[in-house]
Amino acid sequence: MHDVIVVGGGPAGATCARHAAQAGLDVLMLESQTYPRDKPCGGALSPRILDIIDFDISPVVDRVLSTAVIHSPSGRKVVCRRDDVAGQMVKRAKFDHFLAERAREAGVAVVENMTAVAVEQVRGGVRVLSPGDSFKGKILVGADGVNGIVAREIDVRWGWPDEEVAFCIVGTVHLDSDDIEWVMSVPGEPEVVAMDLYFGIQQRGYGWVFPKRDELSIGIGCRMDLIGDIRSEWGAFTERIREEKGIHLDFLRKDSFRVPVGRTGSRFTGRRTLLVGDAAGLVSPVTGEGVYYAIYSGRIAAEVIAEAARRKSPLYLKEYDVKIKQKIIPELETAEFMADVLFRSERNSEIVCEIASEDTTMRNLMIDFVTGSRPPGKMRISITKRLFTRHPLKTVRLGLNV
Ligand SMILES: Cc1cc2nc3c(=O)[nH]c(=O)nc-3n(C[C@H](O)[C@H](O)[C@H](O)COP(=O)(O)OP(=O)(O)OC[C@H]3O[C@@H](n4cnc5c(N)ncnc54)[C@H](O)[C@@H]3O)c2cc1C
């Protein structure tokens, strides 16, 4: 019987598996696909990810950006910049493969092309069933993403209510590196390459163009319960990008995929089982950032598992719920508040952009929030204080509820 079975080898699973193996545990990781496998994603990582990854990821970072251009619904452009890094752009196929290799190096037995289809409770552990095979472990980690089976098998969640998940369409276009620098530079600053965010494309969502070294990731996402005719919105958005950037959009890949963006549940554990990353619903409702939370929750899970093993107490796994509520949920609650203000209506998105374009402090607060550079509680206070003291009339129009 393995000490730990991790189902799913994305950022959450690979991180958890690696740290559990480094703690001396016998870890098996089951991944349904074969590396390098793609994952529909913008591939934008916030800089704080470097605080929670203890090895060099620069070999798989395509571009490091300091600037984001926010496009308001009316077309106003707000340039937000940081002195240091605002975002690191990766291709998920390479990034995820890199993380899985680090897990393998730490001693994790990685089994690719192996899909878990059911989980059974057995004496002293769990049995994971996959077509033609089964695996026994003392502790199970559900790292199988938004469409995973583990949360359902352990009776924590039977699906995502429409208001807790967003539907995204994302496409990848190849361009030469020089062309990317040309089309993604900040207006009037040809040497500064930026990521583009577009508000007002959809209700409760946004559009993006993210530059990699030789690819653009272009996408839109919207909360499922508010979704309109997303195919036409995608058509209109790509047409706008084609015109604005003057490029032909010949998509190498185009996918649709869901991402959790709602109020997360209060339970991330079941009997001898922990849920991490998207499987636990740990994604920012305002930006859709999930890789950071996947890696962070994977680390927290591994720490709790190692301690539970040391104490020989599966009951200790409950501590994971406590730690997630302390370390991750407050931040997601602040993000929920921000999403409410920003995406309540097209008018709100416009007012926020108007304020940001006039007020450098607000612009800095916005980029600090997106990059997670300040604690969320303090951030919420700073933003509301600034809004009420410097922009009282606009704040009333936002319908802000403190
Ligand atoms: C269109 C889109 C754009 C996004 N853009 C960004 C972004 O720019 N930045 C950001 O930080 N986040 C972004 N996200 C969110 C981010 O992609 C996820 O939060 C992140 O991938 C979560 O990592 P994970 O390891 O929990 O799950 P995943 O990355 O989904 O990995 C789950 C793994 O489990 C495997 N698996 C699934 N089921 C089984 C099974 N039954 N048995 C075995 N293996 C299984 C899958 O093959 C997969 O490898 C985006 C999401 C979408 C949909």
The ligand as an ORCA input file, in Angstrom:
! r2SCAN-3c Opt
* xyz 0 1
  C      -9.089     29.250    -20.237
  C      -8.402     29.315    -18.898
  C      -7.409     30.272    -18.692
  C      -6.730     30.308    -17.459
  N      -5.713     31.210    -17.308
  C      -4.996     31.213    -16.167
  C      -3.855     32.061    -16.040
  O      -3.478     32.802    -16.955
  N      -3.157     32.031    -14.866
  C      -3.528     31.203    -13.835
  O      -2.869     31.211    -12.783
  N      -4.592     30.379    -13.945
  C      -5.324     30.344    -15.084
  N      -6.374     29.469    -15.217
  C      -6.667     28.538    -14.117
  C      -5.638     27.390    -14.108
  O      -5.547     26.825    -15.399
  C      -6.042     26.309    -13.094
  O      -6.420     26.938    -11.897
  C      -4.887     25.345    -12.827
  O      -4.578     24.610    -13.981
  C      -5.247     24.396    -11.680
  O      -4.239     23.423    -11.522
  P      -4.619     21.955    -10.982
  O      -3.348     21.228    -10.864
  O      -5.513     22.081     -9.817
  O      -5.533     21.325    -12.128
  P      -5.187     21.011    -13.648
  O      -4.141     21.903    -14.148
  O      -6.500     20.986    -14.347
  O      -4.584     19.553    -13.598
  C      -5.398     18.439    -13.332
  C      -4.705     17.222    -13.895
  O      -5.445     16.065    -13.518
  C      -5.541     15.190    -14.620
  N      -6.760     14.402    -14.400
  C      -8.037     14.834    -14.469
  N      -8.884     13.844    -14.166
  C      -8.113     12.766    -13.889
  C      -8.411     11.438    -13.510
  N      -9.668     11.037    -13.348
  N      -7.389     10.572    -13.312
  C      -6.098     10.973    -13.469
  N      -5.763     12.229    -13.834
  C      -6.760     13.112    -14.031
  C      -5.601     16.111    -15.830
  O      -5.188     15.458    -17.009
  C      -4.638     17.215    -15.417
  O      -3.327     16.932    -15.822
  C      -7.080     29.409    -16.419
  C      -8.099     28.469    -16.628
  C      -8.743     28.415    -17.857
  C      -9.804     27.369    -18.081
*
